[in-house]
Amino acid sequence: MDENTIICRCSDVTLKEIRDLISQGYLTFDEIKRITRAGMGPCQGKTCGHLIMREIANATGQNIKDIKFQTNRPPVVGVKLGLIAEEGRNEE
Amino acid sequence: MKNRAEAVIIGGGISGCSIAYNLAKKGMKDIVVLEKNYICSGSTGRCGAGVRMQWGTEMNCKIAKKSIEFYENANEILQYERDVEFKQKGYLLVADTDHEVDQFKKNIEVQHSCGIPSTMLSLEEAREIVPYLNTDILKGAAFCGRDGFLNPFHTTDAFYRAAKRLGVEFYTFTEATGIRTEKGRVTGVETNKGYISTNIVVNAANAYGKSICDMVGLDVPIYSERHQILVTEPVEPMQDPMVMSFGLNFYIQQSPEGSFIMGRGDDKEPKDLRVTSSWQFLEEMAKTIDMVLPPVSKLRVIRQWAGLYNMTPDKQPIYDEAENAKGFYLALGFSGHGFMFGPITGIAMSEMILKEEPTIDVSMLNLNRFKTGKLLMEPSVV
C-alpha cells in the first residue's frame, strides 16, 4: 500500500508516520495518538483506530484482539456546548 | 533489565523525564526510569497544556519564569525533531469580584519583583484581546503575553528522547513495588520485573507518589484529586490567549491545531485516584462557557477526560530528600502545575542529588514546612 495513504482523516496522519513511530518503539495506540494526534479528532478514532491497531499487531506479531484501543470517553458523537448548557438550565 | 543503577527514577511524566535528562547531561551514568504504564500516560498527558508565569507566590513565580524561558528554546536545547508547539499568546486572567481584582494586584506586585511582564487590564482592554468576552459579569483582568500553550506529549517526548540519547534506560510497563533500605539509606527498588540495587531513588510519581513514599515509611501530607477537561472540534483561529478565572472556576484555550481545551475544578471532588468522566462536569463547563464566551458554545464537544492533581497544603511542590531514608528524593505534589514546572524540576532535583550550587534556591519547598506550619499559600489555582 502507498505509504502516503492517510490513516487518520481527522488529523491527516499517514501510514508512513504510523509505521515510523512503531519502528521507533511506540507500540501502543495511546502512545501513537499522543505523538500524532491520530484518534483525537471529531471521529475519536472510529476510523483510524482499527487501522493503527492492525499495524501494531503486524509489526509486533501480536493478535489484534490483544492490542488495546484508547479509553472510550463521552460524548459518543459531538454535541454543541450551547445545547448542553441550555438543557442544564432547563432542569434547574 | 539492569540489576544495578546509579539512580532509579519512578515516574515517566514530564518530571521524571526532565530529572533523568538533567542527571544524564551532568554526566551521571546508569540511570533508569520506571514507568508503570507508558511515557506521558499519567497527569502530564492529561493536563490542560497551559503554561503561565502569573502566580501568587514568589517561589511559584520564579520556577514558572525559568521554566518558560527554557520552553522558549526547548526545541533547540533538546534537539527535538518534532515541535513542542509553544504558542505564547498570553493568559488573560479575569475576575468577577473586587476581592479577586485586589488579589490580581497583589500577585502582580510579586510577579514584577521576579521580572515577570504581567499587567492589569481594563475590561475594554481585555475585550481588545478577546472581543467576544462577556465583560458584563466581570470586574477586572490581568494579562501576561509570554504565557501560553505548550504540547505536553511532544514536550515530554522531547525530554524522553534527549535522555535516551544520553544513555538513560526507560522501563515502561514496569511498576515499582517496593523500596529496600538499610540503616536509613536506600539500597534498591523492587519492581514487578525484578530487583534493581541503587543508592538513589527519585519519587517523581506525583499522583501515585504517596504509595511510593509509604514504601520507605514516609508520611507526606499530599493527596490526589480528579480534575476534568473537555475538548471541542477544531476550528479556524478565533482566540489568542488562555482565558482563566479562579472565581468563576474555569480555564479555556484554543490549541494551535484549532480545538478548544477547557477545564474546571470541583471542591466536592473526593480524594482518590479516579480518572472517570462525569456528566456534571460537562454540564457545568458548558454553562460557564455559554455565559462567559458565548460564541465558543456553538462548538461541539468531542471528548471529555480526566487527570489527577497531586495536592499539597500550600499548593506548591515538594523538592526534597527524605530524612528517614537517605537517597530517597521527592519531586511531587505539583498541585496541577507540574507540566509547566518540568524544566526546573529537572534542574533543581539534579542539583540537589549531585550537591551542586542551585540555579534557583528551592530549599523552602522542603518537607519540613508542613511540620512547622510556615506555609505560603498559592492563591491562584483552578
Interface residues (C-beta under 8 A of the other chain):
Chain A: S11 T28 D30 E31 R34 I35 R37 M40 G41 P42 Q44 T71 R73 P74 P75 G78 V79 K80 L81 G82 I84 A85 E86 E87 G88 R89
Chain B: Y38 I39 C40 S41 G45 R82 F153 H154 D157 V231 T232 E233 P234 E257 S259 S277 W279 L282 E283 E284 M285 A286 K287 I289 D290 M291 V296 S297 K298 L299 R300 V301 I302 R303 Q304 W305
